[in-house]
Amino acid sequence: MSIGKRLLEQRKLAGYSSQEQLGDALGVSFTTIARWEKDQSPIPSDKLVGMNALGLDAVYILTGKTGDVAGFQKPRSRKNNEIAESQNTKPATSPVLGDEIVADQMADGTWRVRSSSGEILRGTTDEVIRHLRERAAPYEAGRDRTPDVNDYAWIPLYDVEVSAGGGRFFDGENVLTYLAFTKYSLRKQGLQPDMLACVRVSGDSMEPTIQSNDAVMIDMRQTTADSGIFVFRHGEVLYLKRLMREGAGVRVISDNEIYPSWLIQPGEDIQIIGKRVWHARWGE
């Protein structure tokens, strides 16, 4: 069983029924979790340690055995504890430090753990496991603490419905509430909290991508129509649509094919408020 399959197994055993749930807990996207589970990209060491703190068995994910690193293939040994070179038996590799790490078992039963940047650790099975546990300690401590309000950015949800249908008038901009996002997750996406805003969607023209009553976050720094989904004002109506430059004008496109596209000509009243960077809905 590969590292990715063991991660999938551990995720479900730990109670994370979806890749998105585990991704939220680790501060990564669900697509990142999907790549890890398919063995398509390496798992950084801090995320492996974070998994351990979240109830997944990091040692098992890494080695295939709980509390033991004997799951690595054992190459034949040379004299003086040198690693055997064999065409049939190679050290097992595991993507855990951003680049691959390799664990080689020596003739005396100890392990040498190394990465492309050099040797990490040489010791017994217990020492290797203890090393992983020590790296997990800061995360374990963090699990039990009360969340710090200063870790979060509070993004306003405005009392505005943007049209994803025939058009709704822009009635006002009172703040209904605030949505909390970790500053870490926003920073990872290159977003600036004070330039973000959330609005609600009305209409079905952006289905299946975005549905009526979804909440959408926009980045108000991004105001150039460059092939994305934007909130924009045209006349007195606020819209959520795909925008694409077409000559000197802007093509307005709905994801729902029953709605035809239309062109905003140069000189027409248009103000791009921001680009969609996130959206969410309640479960159906």
C-alpha positions in Angstrom: 0.0 0.0 0.0 1.4 3.4 -1.0 1.8 6.5 1.2 -1.2 8.1 -0.5 -3.5 5.1 0.2 -2.4 5.0 3.8 -3.2 8.7 4.1 -6.6 8.0 2.6 -7.1 5.2 5.1 -5.9 7.3 8.1 -8.0 10.3 7.1 -11.2 8.3 7.2 -10.2 6.5 10.4 -9.6 9.9 12.0 -13.1 11.1 11.2 -12.3 13.3 8.2 -14.9 12.1 5.7 -13.8 14.4 3.0 -10.6 15.8 1.6 -11.9 19.3 2.2 -12.3 18.7 5.9 -8.7 17.5 6.3 -7.5 20.3 4.1 -9.3 22.9 6.2 -7.7 21.5 9.4 -4.2 21.6 7.8 -4.6 24.9 6.0 -4.4 23.5 2.5 -6.9 23.0 -0.3 -8.8 19.8 -0.9 -7.0 19.4 -4.2 -3.7 19.3 -2.4 -5.0 16.5 -0.2 -6.2 14.7 -3.4 -2.7 15.0 -4.9 -1.1 13.5 -1.8 -3.6 10.6 -1.7 -2.8 9.9 -5.3 1.0 10.0 -4.6 1.2 12.9 -7.1 3.1 15.3 -4.9 5.3 15.2 -1.8 3.8 15.8 1.7 5.8 18.6 3.5 7.2 17.7 6.9 5.1 20.3 8.8 1.9 18.9 7.2 2.8 15.3 8.1 3.5 16.4 11.7 0.2 18.4 11.6 -1.7 15.2 10.5 -0.2 13.4 13.5 -1.6 16.2 15.8 -5.0 15.8 14.2 -5.3 12.1 15.0 -3.8 10.5 12.0 -0.9 8.1 12.5 2.0 9.8 10.8 4.4 7.0 11.4 2.0 4.5 9.8 1.4 6.9 6.8 5.2 7.1 6.4 6.2 3.5 7.0 3.1 1.3 6.8 3.4 0.1 10.4 2.1 1.6 13.6 4.9 2.7 15.9 7.5 1.0 13.7 9.6 1.9 10.7 10.1 -1.6 9.6 7.7 -1.0 6.7 10.6 0.3 4.6 12.2 -2.1 2.3 15.5 -3.4 3.7 18.5 -3.3 1.3 21.3 -5.9 1.5 24.1 -4.7 3.8 27.8 -4.2 3.1 30.6 -4.3 5.6 31.1 -1.3 7.9 27.4 -0.6 7.8 27.5 0.8 4.2 24.3 0.7 2.3 24.1 -2.2 -0.2 23.7 -1.4 -3.9 21.3 -3.8 -5.5 19.3 -3.7 -8.7 16.5 -5.7 -7.0 16.3 -4.0 -3.6 16.3 -0.2 -3.1 15.8 2.0 0.0 12.1 3.0 0.4 11.4 6.6 -0.3 8.7 8.7 1.2 7.9 12.3 0.3 7.8 14.0 3.6 10.1 17.0 3.7 9.1 18.8 0.6 11.7 16.6 -1.2 11.9 12.8 -0.9 13.4 11.2 2.2 15.0 7.8 2.2 15.2 5.4 5.2 18.0 2.8 5.0 18.3 0.1 7.5 21.9 -0.7 8.4 23.5 -4.0 9.1 23.3 -3.5 12.9 19.5 -2.8 12.7 19.7 1.0 13.1 18.2 3.4 10.5 19.7 6.2 8.5 17.1 8.8 7.5 18.3 11.3 4.9 16.9 13.7 2.3 18.4 15.2 -0.8 19.8 18.0 1.4 21.7 15.6 3.7 21.4 13.2 6.6 18.6 13.9 9.0 18.9 11.2 11.6 20.7 8.0 12.4 19.4 5.8 15.2 17.3 3.0 16.3 13.7 2.4 15.5 12.6 4.0 18.8 14.8 7.0 18.2 13.3 7.6 14.7 9.8 7.4 16.1 10.8 9.7 19.0 12.1 12.2 16.5 8.8 12.3 14.8 6.9 12.6 18.0 9.1 15.5 19.1 8.4 17.3 15.9 4.7 16.8 16.5 4.9 18.2 20.1 4.2 21.8 19.1 1.1 20.7 17.1 -0.1 18.5 19.9 0.1 21.4 22.3 -1.8 23.6 19.9 -4.7 21.1 19.7 -5.8 21.7 23.3 -5.5 25.5 23.4 -8.5 27.8 23.0 -8.4 29.4 19.5 -7.0 32.9 19.6 -9.3 35.5 18.1 -6.2 37.2 16.8 -5.5 34.2 14.5 -8.5 35.1 12.4 -9.5 37.8 10.0 -13.1 38.9 10.0 -14.4 39.5 6.5 -17.7 41.5 6.3 -20.7 39.9 4.6 -22.7 42.8 3.1 -26.5 43.1 2.9 -26.2 43.0 -0.9 -27.5 40.4 -3.4 -25.5 40.2 -6.6 -27.3 39.0 -9.6 -26.5 35.7 -11.1 -29.8 35.9 -13.0 -31.8 38.7 -14.5 -30.5 41.5 -12.3 -31.2 42.9 -8.9 -30.9 46.5 -7.8 -28.1 47.5 -5.5 -30.0 48.3 -2.3 -27.4 49.3 0.1 -24.2 48.0 1.8 -25.0 47.4 5.4 -22.9 44.7 7.0 -25.0 41.7 8.0 -22.3 39.8 9.8 -18.6 38.8 9.6 -17.2 35.5 8.3 -14.0 34.2 10.0 -11.0 33.0 8.1 -7.6 32.1 9.5 -5.0 34.8 8.6 -2.8 31.9 7.7 -5.1 30.5 5.0 -5.7 34.0 3.5 -1.9 34.7 3.5 -1.3 31.3 1.7 -3.6 32.5 -1.0 -1.9 35.8 -1.3 -5.0 37.7 0.0 -5.1 40.9 2.0 -8.0 40.8 4.6 -8.8 44.5 4.4 -9.3 44.2 0.7 -11.8 41.4 0.9 -15.6 41.4 1.1 -18.4 38.8 0.9 -21.8 39.1 -0.7 -24.7 36.8 -1.4 -25.8 35.5 -4.8 -29.3 35.6 -6.3 -30.3 33.7 -9.4 -29.2 30.7 -11.4 -27.2 32.0 -14.3 -23.9 30.9 -12.8 -25.0 27.4 -12.1 -23.5 24.8 -11.6 -20.4 26.8 -10.5 -22.2 29.1 -8.2 -25.8 28.7 -7.0 -28.4 31.1 -5.6 -27.9 31.9 -1.9 -24.2 31.1 -2.1 -21.8 33.4 -0.3 -19.0 34.8 -2.5 -15.8 36.4 -1.4 -14.2 39.0 -3.7 -10.7 40.5 -3.8 -11.2 44.2 -4.4 -7.6 44.6 -5.6 -8.4 42.6 -8.7 -10.5 45.0 -10.9 -9.2 44.1 -14.4 -11.5 41.9 -16.6 -9.0 39.0 -17.2 -11.0 35.8 -17.7 -12.4 35.2 -14.2 -15.6 35.6 -12.2 -16.2 39.1 -11.0 -18.7 41.2 -9.1 -19.3 44.4 -11.1 -21.8 47.2 -11.3 -23.4 48.0 -14.6 -25.7 50.9 -14.4 -27.6 50.5 -11.1 -27.4 46.7 -11.0 -24.7 44.5 -9.3 -23.8 41.4 -11.2 -21.7 38.2 -10.6 -20.5 36.9 -14.0 -17.5 35.8 -16.0 -15.8 38.7 -17.7 -13.6 38.5 -20.7 -12.0 41.3 -22.8 -13.3 41.5 -26.3 -11.7 44.2 -28.3 -12.3 47.5 -26.5 -15.3 46.0 -24.7 -16.1 43.4 -22.1 -17.9 40.2 -22.8 -20.3 39.1 -19.9 -20.7 35.3 -19.8 -23.0 33.1 -17.7 -22.0 29.5 -16.8 -25.6 28.4 -17.2 -25.9 27.9 -21.0 -29.6 29.0 -21.1 -28.4 32.6 -20.5 -26.8 34.3 -23.6 -23.6 36.3 -23.2 -23.7 40.1 -23.8 -21.2 42.7 -24.6 -20.5 45.9 -22.6 -19.4 48.5 -25.1 -16.7 51.1 -24.4 -18.1 54.2 -22.7 -20.9 52.2 -20.9 -21.2 52.6 -17.2 -19.3 49.7 -15.6 -17.4 49.4 -12.4 -15.5 46.2 -11.5 -15.8 45.7 -7.7 -13.6 42.6 -7.3 -12.7 39.1 -8.5 -14.3 36.0 -6.9 -11.6 34.2 -4.8 -13.9 31.9 -2.7 -17.5 30.8 -2.4 -19.5 28.5 -0.2 -22.9 27.1 0.4 -24.8 25.2 3.1 -25.0 21.4 2.5 -28.0 20.2 0.5 
